[in-house]
Amino acid sequence: MQKNTFNNSKGLTLIEVVIYIAISALLLVVNLGVLVNILRVRAETVETQDLNFAMNTLSLAVTQDLRWGDTAQLTNGGAELEITKGSDTLHYYRQGNALFKEENGTPYQVSPNNVVVTSLAFEDLSTVDTPPSIRVTIQAYGATTIRQVPATVTTTVSMRNKSVGP
């Protein structure tokens, strides 16, 4: 009878297979953690970009109306702004967590739903020697729960040869 010997065989032992599986699983877990972190950072970046875009859009809307308005009136302690442009009356104010613009009595929300406006302030910077100008400050953060870092946009608008009231 002939004996089978496996001393020179080229196969894998059970221990080698288990070690290979353990190392592969470890590498997979490490790579999965890196992937999750990359996706989280990407989501935060997209949210921050969306917030910055919304803040700049809000600032631009108020700025354009102020720049070409005939008169501006700060009301409610500087929390609201009323602009007269010809026969039109524009009224900017914060209600709840949103910025609203009321045009000739018709209100509509200017801020997007994914932005929570926490503060809106107007300040008259006019002096006797300078043209009428108003500082606009808007504070907000993204409405999602990924990253709620507040953003602030402050701009100063000089009204073109017009007037600002108290």
C-alpha positions in Angstrom: 0.0 0.0 0.0 1.2 3.5 -0.9 1.1 6.3 1.6 -0.1 9.8 0.6 2.2 12.6 1.8 1.2 16.2 1.7 4.5 17.7 2.7 5.2 19.2 -0.7 1.7 20.3 -1.5 1.0 23.8 -2.7 -2.4 24.4 -1.1 -3.4 26.7 1.7 -3.8 25.6 5.3 -6.9 26.6 7.3 -4.7 29.0 9.4 -3.5 30.8 6.3 -7.1 31.2 5.1 -8.3 32.6 8.5 -5.4 35.0 8.6 -6.1 36.2 5.1 -9.8 36.8 5.9 -8.9 38.6 9.1 -6.5 41.0 7.4 -9.0 41.6 4.5 -11.8 42.4 7.0 -9.5 44.8 8.9 -8.6 46.6 5.7 -12.3 46.8 4.7 -13.3 48.3 8.0 -10.5 50.9 7.8 -11.5 51.8 4.3 -15.2 52.0 5.2 -14.4 54.4 8.0 -12.4 56.6 5.5 -15.3 56.5 3.0 -17.9 57.5 5.7 -15.7 60.4 6.8 -15.3 61.6 3.1 -19.1 61.4 2.6 -19.7 63.4 5.9 -17.3 66.1 4.9 -18.8 66.3 1.5 -22.3 66.7 2.9 -21.1 69.5 5.3 -19.4 71.3 2.4 -22.5 71.1 0.3 -24.6 72.5 3.2 -22.1 75.3 3.8 -22.1 76.2 0.1 -25.9 76.2 0.0 -26.0 78.4 3.1 -23.5 80.9 1.7 -25.3 81.1 -1.6 -28.6 81.7 0.2 -27.1 84.4 2.4 -25.6 86.2 -0.5 -28.9 86.0 -2.4 -30.8 87.4 0.5 -28.2 90.2 0.9 -28.4 91.0 -2.8 -32.2 91.2 -2.8 -32.2 93.8 0.0 -29.2 95.6 -1.4 -30.8 96.1 -4.9 -34.0 97.4 -3.5 -32.3 99.7 -1.1 -29.9 101.0 -3.7 -32.6 102.1 -6.1 -35.3 103.0 -3.6 -36.5 106.6 -3.1 -36.8 106.5 0.7 -36.1 104.0 3.4 -37.7 103.8 6.8 -36.3 101.7 9.7 -39.1 100.4 11.9 -39.4 98.1 14.9 -36.1 99.3 16.4 -34.2 98.5 13.2 -35.5 95.0 12.8 -37.7 96.0 9.8 -37.1 98.1 6.7 -39.6 99.8 4.6 -38.5 101.1 1.1 -40.5 103.3 -1.3 -39.7 103.0 -5.0 -41.9 105.2 -7.0 -45.4 104.0 -6.2 -44.3 100.7 -4.8 -43.7 100.0 -1.1 -41.4 97.2 0.0 -41.2 95.9 3.5 -38.5 93.5 4.7 -38.9 91.7 8.0 -38.2 88.4 9.8 -41.1 86.3 10.9 -40.4 83.1 12.7 -37.2 81.6 11.1 -37.7 83.2 7.7 -37.0 86.5 5.9 -40.1 88.0 4.2 -40.5 90.7 1.7 -43.9 92.4 1.4 -44.5 94.2 -1.9 -47.5 96.5 -2.0 -49.2 94.5 0.8 -48.4 91.0 -0.7 -45.9 89.1 1.5 -43.7 86.3 0.3 -40.8 84.4 1.8 -37.4 85.4 0.5 -35.3 83.0 2.4 -35.3 79.3 1.3 -36.8 76.7 3.6 -33.4 75.0 4.2 -32.1 78.2 5.9 -33.1 79.3 9.4 -32.8 83.1 9.8 -32.0 83.9 13.4 -31.4 87.7 13.1 -32.2 90.6 10.8 -31.0 94.1 11.6 -30.9 97.4 9.8 -28.8 100.3 11.0 -28.8 103.9 9.6 -25.2 105.0 9.0 -26.1 108.4 7.5 -24.5 111.5 8.7 -24.8 115.1 7.5 -21.7 114.8 5.3 -22.4 111.4 3.7 -25.0 110.1 1.4 -27.8 108.0 3.0 -26.6 104.5 3.8 -27.9 101.5 5.7 -26.0 98.6 7.2 -27.9 95.3 6.7 -27.0 92.3 8.9 -28.5 88.8 8.4 -27.6 85.9 10.6 -28.7 82.3 9.7 -27.8 78.7 9.7 -28.7 75.6 7.6 -31.9 73.9 8.6 -30.4 70.4 8.3 -28.8 68.6 11.3 -25.5 67.8 9.6 -23.7 71.0 10.7 -25.4 74.0 12.1 -22.7 76.6 11.9 -24.2 80.1 11.9 -23.3 82.4 9.1 -23.5 86.2 9.1 -23.7 88.5 6.1 -23.2 92.2 6.7 -23.3 94.8 4.0 -23.5 98.5 3.8 -25.7 100.0 1.1 -25.5 103.6 0.0 -28.8 104.8 -1.4 -28.4 106.7 -4.7 -29.3 110.4 -3.9 -32.3 109.5 -1.8 -33.2 109.7 1.9 -33.3 107.6 5.0 -35.8 108.2 7.8 -35.6 107.1 11.4 
